[in-house]
Amino acid sequence: AKKSDCFFEERVDGKLAAYATIIEKEEGIWFVLMFNTHPSFRTPKVFLSLFRKILKRMSLSEGKCLQSNVYKENNLSVKFHERLGFKITKENDIGIEYTLDLTNKTTNKWYAMLN
């Protein structure tokens, strides 16, 4: 990764519940390399805590968007991205590239998480 501190984890009672890694592809554009949550810990509290850490890190370098690739067959991940406000920016027979635009503070619900 171009920037340090790009691995994030969330623990519950000392147990690893979720983790993620991001990289800055180019200035302001971040990409999710991996994002995993243990099935026993797939709760809004765990997710929001992990996602807040990611957004705070991105804000340190004035991140403009977060991108992620998903296999079309992974319905759980497709629905997850859509619920979070990611938009499809590229698509082919196998996968979808999603982008979450963080530049519009008035329409982006994630800015509230940084305060």
C-alpha positions in Angstrom: 0.0 0.0 0.0 1.2 3.5 -0.7 0.1 4.7 2.8 0.7 3.0 6.1 -2.0 2.0 8.6 -4.2 0.4 5.9 -5.1 -2.8 7.8 -8.1 -2.6 10.1 -9.6 -5.1 12.6 -12.5 -5.3 14.9 -12.5 -7.5 17.9 -15.3 -8.6 20.2 -14.3 -9.9 23.6 -10.7 -10.3 22.3 -11.8 -12.4 19.3 -11.2 -11.3 15.8 -14.6 -10.5 14.4 -13.8 -8.6 11.2 -10.9 -7.2 9.2 -10.2 -5.2 6.1 -7.3 -3.9 4.0 -7.4 -0.9 1.7 -4.8 0.8 -0.6 -4.7 4.2 -2.2 -4.7 3.4 -5.9 -4.1 7.0 -6.8 -4.5 10.3 -5.0 -7.9 10.2 -3.2 -9.1 6.9 -4.7 -9.0 4.0 -2.3 -9.6 0.4 -3.1 -10.8 -2.4 -0.8 -8.3 -5.4 -1.1 -10.2 -7.5 1.4 -13.1 -7.2 3.8 -14.1 -10.2 5.9 -16.5 -10.6 8.8 -16.8 -13.9 10.7 -20.5 -15.1 10.3 -21.0 -15.1 14.1 -20.2 -11.3 14.2 -22.1 -10.0 11.2 -23.8 -7.3 13.2 -24.3 -3.6 12.5 -22.1 -2.7 15.6 -19.1 -4.7 14.3 -19.5 -3.5 10.8 -20.0 0.2 11.7 -17.0 0.2 14.0 -14.7 -1.3 11.3 -16.1 1.0 8.5 -15.6 4.0 10.7 -11.9 3.1 11.1 -11.6 2.9 7.3 -13.3 6.2 6.7 -11.2 8.0 9.3 -8.0 6.7 7.7 -9.2 7.8 4.3 -10.0 11.2 5.6 -6.4 11.7 6.7 -5.4 11.8 3.0 -8.6 13.5 1.8 -10.0 10.3 0.3 -12.6 11.1 -2.4 -14.0 7.6 -3.1 -13.8 4.0 -2.0 -13.9 1.2 -4.7 -14.5 -2.5 -4.4 -14.8 -5.4 -6.8 -17.5 -8.1 -6.3 -18.3 -11.3 -8.1 -21.8 -11.1 -9.5 -22.6 -14.5 -8.0 -21.9 -13.2 -4.5 -25.4 -12.0 -3.8 -24.7 -11.2 -0.2 -21.8 -8.9 -1.1 -23.8 -7.3 -4.0 -26.7 -6.4 -1.6 -24.2 -5.3 1.1 -22.6 -2.8 -1.3 -25.9 -1.5 -2.5 -27.2 -0.9 1.0 -24.1 1.1 1.9 -24.6 3.4 -1.1 -22.0 2.1 -3.5 -22.8 2.7 -7.1 -21.8 0.4 -10.1 -19.0 2.1 -12.0 -17.9 -0.9 -14.2 -19.4 -4.3 -14.9 -18.5 -7.4 -17.0 -19.8 -11.0 -17.2 -18.1 -12.0 -14.0 -17.9 -9.0 -11.7 -18.9 -5.6 -10.7 -16.8 -2.6 -9.7 -18.6 -0.5 -7.0 -17.6 3.0 -6.0 -18.7 5.0 -2.9 -18.4 8.7 -3.6 -17.4 10.5 -0.4 -17.1 14.0 -1.9 -20.7 15.3 -1.3 -21.1 16.0 2.4 -24.8 16.8 2.1 -25.8 13.6 0.5 -23.2 11.2 1.9 -24.4 9.6 5.1 -20.9 8.4 6.0 -19.6 11.8 6.8 -21.6 11.7 10.1 -19.6 8.7 11.1 -16.4 10.7 11.2 -17.6 13.0 14.0 
